[in-house]
Amino acid sequence: MATESLLCCPCKKSLGSLEQKAARWIPPLIVRSHYYWNPGESDMLSSLVLSLKGDGNARAWRYYAQEFTKKLTSNLPARRICIVPAPGKKPSKKDHAYLWGEALAESLGAGFLPCLEKVSTGSQRGVGRGERALVEMEAHVKSSMSLDFSTETLWIFADDVLTTGATARAAHLALGSPPHFEVWVLAQRGLSCGASKDLL
């Protein structure tokens, strides 16, 4: 029987072995992921990520956000937190990154600011690492919102999967390179040796 996690109980339990234990440093980003995902290692995690794509499954995203933030609350700095989701293909539509960011903000009682828009066109899926590095974004802030880059604010970029970090770096630049910035994802894809290290 499937649970709110979209997995049956035995699958949900076995997925626990892929949980990320520490934040990772992918210069200049601190990355916190719920799962660490080596390509080809887990068909179950691949299926889960695929099933969470799109604008449905808000309940499942809330479940994963609550599970994820349970691990983090004791390790977070005492700062105001603002969650910014990765921009979707259609700015007016609440896609998977939006639902993840919204669920994280709800779980933490944090601010939520869906203000990013991709400038570059084209899909990230299936392109090489060099092409992924060409992502550009802009921040579009409505008058009722504000970008506060004081040392009192921790900016969180929320996305479903992190592969090379190009999208997250583009978001950091679009937000004006705030001094306190982290990336929170459901799953971080494995990178080549030496590309990242665990933070204690």
C-alpha positions in Angstrom: 0.0 0.0 0.0 1.4 3.4 -1.0 1.8 6.1 1.7 1.9 9.9 1.4 5.5 9.4 0.4 4.2 7.7 -2.8 6.1 4.5 -1.8 5.0 1.3 -0.2 6.3 0.9 3.4 9.2 -1.5 2.5 10.4 0.7 -0.3 10.2 3.8 1.9 12.3 2.0 4.5 15.0 0.9 2.0 15.2 4.4 0.6 16.4 5.5 4.0 19.9 4.0 3.1 20.3 6.8 0.5 19.6 9.6 3.0 22.3 12.3 2.9 24.0 12.6 6.3 25.8 15.9 6.0 25.8 19.1 3.9 28.2 19.1 1.0 30.4 21.9 -0.3 30.3 22.5 -4.1 32.1 25.8 -4.4 30.7 28.4 -3.8 27.6 26.6 -2.5 26.6 24.7 0.6 24.2 21.9 -0.6 21.8 20.0 1.7 20.0 17.1 0.1 17.6 14.6 1.5 19.1 11.8 -0.7 22.4 11.3 -2.3 21.8 9.7 -5.7 24.5 7.9 -7.7 23.3 7.4 -11.2 22.2 3.8 -11.8 22.3 3.0 -8.1 18.7 3.2 -7.2 15.8 2.6 -9.6 13.4 3.3 -6.8 14.8 6.9 -6.2 14.8 7.5 -10.0 11.2 6.5 -10.1 10.3 8.6 -7.1 12.0 11.8 -8.6 10.2 11.2 -11.9 6.8 10.7 -10.2 7.2 14.0 -8.3 7.8 16.1 -11.4 5.1 18.5 -12.5 2.5 20.4 -10.6 0.8 17.5 -8.7 1.8 15.7 -5.5 1.7 18.7 -3.1 1.0 16.3 -0.3 4.0 14.1 -1.1 6.3 17.2 -1.3 5.0 18.3 2.2 5.9 14.8 3.5 9.5 15.0 2.1 9.9 18.6 3.3 8.9 17.6 6.8 11.2 14.6 6.9 14.1 16.7 5.5 13.7 19.6 7.9 13.5 17.3 10.9 17.2 16.5 10.2 18.2 20.2 9.8 16.5 22.2 12.5 19.3 21.7 15.1 22.0 22.6 12.6 20.5 25.8 11.2 22.0 29.2 12.0 19.8 31.6 14.0 18.8 33.8 11.0 15.7 34.7 9.2 15.2 32.2 6.4 13.8 32.9 2.9 13.1 30.1 0.5 13.4 30.8 -3.3 12.2 28.0 -5.6 13.9 27.2 -8.9 11.9 28.8 -11.7 9.6 26.6 -13.7 9.0 26.5 -17.5 5.8 28.4 -17.1 6.1 31.2 -14.5 2.4 31.2 -13.6 2.4 27.4 -12.9 3.3 25.8 -9.6 5.7 23.0 -10.6 7.7 20.5 -8.5 10.4 23.0 -7.4 7.7 25.5 -6.4 5.8 22.8 -4.4 9.1 21.7 -2.7 10.0 25.3 -1.8 6.6 26.1 -0.5 6.5 22.9 1.6 10.0 23.7 3.0 8.9 27.2 3.9 5.7 25.9 5.6 7.7 23.3 7.5 10.1 25.9 8.8 7.8 28.8 9.2 10.1 30.6 6.7 9.5 33.3 4.1 8.7 32.1 0.5 9.7 34.2 -2.5 9.1 32.7 -6.0 10.9 35.5 -7.8 13.3 33.9 -10.3 12.8 33.6 -14.0 15.1 31.8 -16.5 16.5 34.1 -19.1 18.2 31.4 -21.2 16.0 29.1 -23.1 16.1 25.4 -23.6 15.8 22.4 -21.4 18.5 21.2 -19.0 17.5 17.5 -19.5 20.0 15.6 -21.7 22.5 18.4 -22.2 26.2 18.2 -21.3 27.8 19.8 -18.3 29.2 22.7 -20.4 25.7 23.6 -21.7 24.2 23.4 -18.2 26.7 26.0 -17.1 25.1 28.6 -19.5 21.9 29.0 -17.4 21.0 32.6 -16.7 18.3 33.9 -14.4 16.8 37.2 -13.3 14.9 38.1 -10.1 11.6 39.8 -10.6 10.4 41.1 -7.3 6.9 42.6 -6.8 6.5 45.7 -4.8 5.1 43.7 -1.8 8.3 41.6 -1.7 11.8 42.6 -0.8 15.3 41.2 -1.2 17.1 41.6 2.1 20.8 40.7 1.8 21.6 41.6 5.4 23.6 39.1 7.4 20.4 38.3 9.2 18.9 36.4 6.3 19.7 32.9 5.1 18.6 32.5 1.4 17.6 28.9 0.4 17.4 27.9 -3.2 15.0 25.0 -3.5 15.0 22.5 -6.4 14.1 18.8 -6.8 17.5 17.6 -8.1 21.0 19.1 -8.1 23.4 17.7 -10.8 26.2 20.2 -11.6 25.1 23.2 -9.6 24.8 25.5 -12.6 21.1 26.4 -11.9 21.9 27.1 -8.3 24.9 29.3 -9.1 22.7 31.2 -11.6 20.1 31.7 -8.9 22.8 33.0 -6.5 23.9 35.5 -9.0 20.3 36.6 -9.9 19.6 37.2 -6.2 22.6 39.5 -6.0 25.1 37.0 -4.5 23.7 37.1 -0.9 26.4 36.3 1.7 24.3 33.5 3.3 23.0 31.2 0.6 22.3 27.4 0.6 20.8 24.9 -1.9 18.2 22.5 -0.6 17.3 19.6 -2.9 15.4 16.4 -2.6 18.3 14.5 -4.3 21.8 15.4 -5.2 23.2 13.4 -8.2 26.7 11.9 -7.8 29.6 14.1 -9.0 33.1 13.2 -10.1 35.6 12.5 -7.3 36.9 15.6 -5.7 34.1 17.8 -6.8 32.5 18.0 -3.4 33.2 17.2 0.2 31.1 16.7 3.3 30.8 19.5 5.8 30.9 18.6 9.5 
